[in-house]
Amino acid sequence: MTLPRSILATLLSANPGTPRLTWYGADGERVELSAKVFDNWVAKAANLLTEEANLGPGMAVRLDLPAGHWRTAYWAMATWSCGATLRLDDVSDADVLVTSDPIAAAENTEPLRILVTPAALARCHPGGTTAGVIDEAAELATYGDRFVPGAEPADGDPALVSADGSVWLYATLVGDRPVDGVRRHIDATRGDVAERLRLLLAVWDARGSVVVTSGGGPALQNILDAEQVDETD
């Protein structure tokens, strides 16, 4: 069984400064994360989940963020680093809700609710937060930069539940590896979010990198050329 956190550890030991995730928003915003920087985001998120929810195997995080957003990637990896289940469906009994929707954060009943501001440089949510809701932009930086995993999930533990209820176990979460070192384009507007996350893991397992865009348009080819993409959707 290949655990997501072991994939990240391999990227860190191989070349921590190499870009592994380059994201383009629909408005032209660009965010590039090396393995080292991505690991920092993952560690802080995983420490938050551990300290505030004691998250571990047998527990679940419901993720409700914009499809393909770069923040989706580190919250997914943080959940898997804790050995918990990432849920993309409308489950009502998850242990944690991570959402960019202020209304959902205020009205849902998960024991831990985290409100995410998608903008890269946000230092707090522009609309404030309801009592009992963690403002990720304001509070994530206060958590540790190094995460020490606790209990490991078993092969048969659920790792990912898609929006339609499809389930991948930890033993089957990481799919077939592409060519080693490939730089792969992912269109965030196409396909299932769960499959996109699994593709991301597979590319990283092959020590590759991904360029994520939100749809096509006349600028897409310029982006693919500039980023020296090897494979595209």
N, C-alpha and C positions, 0 to 999 in steps of 0.2 A: 504494500500500500504506500503510495506517494502522498504525503501530507502537504497541503499548500504552504505551510510555514517552512518545510524543508526545502521547497523550491526557492523561496525567498532567501533562505540561508545560503543556498548554492550561488545565487546571483550576487549576494554580498561578498562571498569569498572569491568569486571569479573576477569581478571588476565592479566595485561599489559605485564608481563614478559614471558608469555607462548609462545613458538614458534608456529606461525600460518602458516608460509610458509617456506618450506625447498626446495631449488632448486638445482638440480644437472645438470651441463652442460655436453655436449657430451665429453668434454675434462677432465672431473672429477672435475671441479670447483664446490665448494659447497657454497651456501649462505643460511643463516638461519635468518629469520626475526621474531621477536616477534611482538605482536600487537602494542606495543609502538614504536618500530623502524619503522615498516611499516607505522604507522600513521604519523611519521615524514617525510618520503618520500612523502606520499600523500599530506600532508599539504604544503610542499615546491612546489610540482608540481601544486597543485591547486592555490596557491598564484601566481605562475608564470603565469598561464593561466588567472587568474583574472586581474592581474596588466598589463599584456602585451596585452591581447586580450579582456578584459572585458567580459570573457566567462560566459554565462548563458543559461537559457532555450531558445530554439529556435535556438541555435547555434550548431556547430558540430566540432568535432576533428577527423581527419583521422589518424588512428594508423597503422603504418607500421614498426613493430618490429618483431624479430624472434619469431616464434610460441612457446608459453609456457614460454618465458623468464620471469624472475622475475620482470624485469622492465616493462613488459607489464601490470602486475597486478597493480602496483601503478599508472601508467598513466591512466589506465581504471578507477580506483577508484577516481582519481583526477577529471577526466572528469565528472563522475557521481556526485561527491561532488559539482560541479558547476551547476548541473542540465542540462547539455548539452547532446548531442547525440554522442556516440562513434561509429565511422564508420570504418569497416574493409574492405569495398569495394573500388573500384577505383574512387570514387566520385571526381570530379574536382573542386567543389565549396565549400569545407569545409572552416571553418574559421581558423583552425589550422592544420598543418601537424606535426606529431611527427614520426620521421623516423630514422633508423640507416644507411640509404643509403645516402652517401654524394652527389651523383649525383642528387638524387631526391630532397634533401634539397636545392641544388643550382638552380635547373631548374624549380621546380614547382612554382605555383603562389599564394599559400595560403597567406593571409595577415600576418600570423605568422608561421614561420618554425623553428622547434627545431630538432637539430641533436643529437642523443643519441649514446653514446659509450657503447656497451654492457658490457665490462670488468668491474668487480666490483670495482677495485681500480683506475680507470682512473681519472685523474685530468684535462684532456683536450682531445679533439679529436686528435689522432695522425697525421691526415692529415690536421689539421686546418679547418677553416670554411669560407664560402663565406660571403661577406658583407651582412648584413641583416638576417643572420641565427644565432640563439642562440645555443651556444655550451653548451649542458646540463651539461656535466662533469665539465666544468669550472664555470658555472653560477648558477646552481640550488641551491648550498649551500648558496647563498646570499639571498635567499627568506625566509620568516618567517617560524618558526616551528609550528605555530598554525594557523589554517584556520577557519575563521568565514564565514559560508555559507550565500549567499544572497538569492535571490528568489528561492523558491522550484519549481521543475517541477510538472506539473499536471499529474494525472493518465494516461491520454491519450497521453502524450508527448513521442516521440520515445527515448528510452534509448540506444538501440544497433541495429546496422545494420551489418549483417554478410557479408562475402565475396560474397555470392550468392544473396544478396539483401533481405534476410529474416529480418523482423523487430520485435523487442520486445519492448513493451511499458514499461514505468516505473511501471505500475500496474502489469505487467506480467514478469518482468525481473528476479526476484528471484523465482526459482522453488521450488519443494517440498523438504522439509528438510529431510536429512538422519537421522540416529540414533544420538542422542545428544552425542557430544564429540568424534565423530569418527575421526580417523586419516586415511585419504584417499590418496591413490596413484593416480596420474594423469600422464599419458603418453602424453607428449606434442606433440609427432609425430602422434598421432591417433586422428581422429575426427576433428570436426570443431572448430576453435579458439573461436568463439562465445559461443558454447556449453561448452567449457572448462572453460571460464570465468563465465558462469552461474552456473556451477558445483562448482566452487570455492566459489561463493557467497552463494550457498545453504549449503555447508559444514560449512562455517563461521557463517551462520545464526543459525546453530545447535551447535555453540561454539566448532566446531571441528578444525582440522588443515589439511594441505595438504602437500604431498611430491611430487614434480614434477621432472620427469626424461625425458630425451630425448631418448626414445627408450629402447630396451631390452639389450641383451648381457649377458655374463656370470657374470658380476658384479651386475646385477639388483637384484637378490635374496639376495645377501649380503646387499645391500642398504635397501631393504624392511625389512629384519630382524633387521638390526642395528637401523632403524628408528621406529621400532615397529608399522608398518602399520597394520590397522585393515581391510581395504577394498582396493582392487586394480582393475584396468581395466582388 
